[in-house]
Amino acid sequence: MTPLLEARGLTKTYGQLRANDDVSFSIFPGEIVGIVGENGAGKSTLVKMLAGAVEVDSGDIYVSGRQIAMRSPLMQSRPASLSSTSTSSLSSL
């Protein structure tokens, strides 16, 4: 079964601070997930990377098995390679 959302090796740094280091996970249809951690653990940064509001330093994001490439941080519309048919998969997350 193909994951609805998958992250592979996501890393984000701010100067010397490593907000996320090699984060990988898969979310499959029907799963309910949560992100928990202490203040400053990188939860918000992770969600912002997945949403395209923060540029990923390294790693890849997949939606329904298709790698997506964000056009730029704080993009005004959906990712360049994400089709409208794939967008419907996101609504079930």
N, C-alpha and C positions, 0 to 999 in steps of 0.2 A: 504494500500500500504506500502511496506517495504522500509525504507530509504536506499539509496545507501551508505551513510556514517552517522554514529551516534556516538556521544561522550556522555558518561554518567559520570558526576562527576569527570572530569579530574582535578587533582591537581598536581602542581609541585612547590617545594620550593628549594631555594638555601640558606642554613643556616636559618637566620631569615626572609629572603625575600620570600614572597609568590608570585611567578610569575603568577601562575594561581590557582584559588580557586574555585573548584566545577563547572567547565565549562561543560555545557550540551547543545547539539544541535542535530538536525537531518537535513540531506540534502536529498531531494527526487528527483527522476528522473525529468529532465526538469527545475529544479531550478537553478538560477544563484545567487551565494552568494559572499560576500566580507567580509573581516575582517578589521575593522577600529578601531583606537584608538590612544591615545597620545603615544609619545615616552615612553618606559618603561612599557607599559600596558600589555605586555605578548603575543603580536601577534606572534612574531617569535618563542617563546617557544611553543605556541600552535601548530603551523605548524610543528615544529620539533618533537613534541610528536606524531602527526598524522603520520609523515613520519618514525618514529622509530629511529630518530637521537638522541633523548633525552628520557631517561627512565621516565615513568609516575610514580609518587609517589603513587597515588591512582586513581581509576576510570577505565572505560572500553571503548574500541573502537570496533565498529561493522562495518563490510562491508557487505552489502546486507543481513543484519540480522544475520550474523555469527560473534561471538566474535573472535577477533584476539589477539594473544599473540605474542608480539615481543620477539625474541630470546635474543637480547641484544642491548644496544645503539650502534649507528653507525654500524648497521648490514650490511653485505656485499651483502645480497640478500633479497628476500621478506620475510614477516613474516612467521613463522613456520606453522601456521594453515591456511594460505591464499593459496588457490589452484590456479592453472593457469586459471581456468574458472572464479573465482571470480576476478582475476586481470583485466579481460576485462571490468568489471563493473567500475573500477577505471578510465579507459580511458575516460569515459563519464562525469567525474566530472569537 
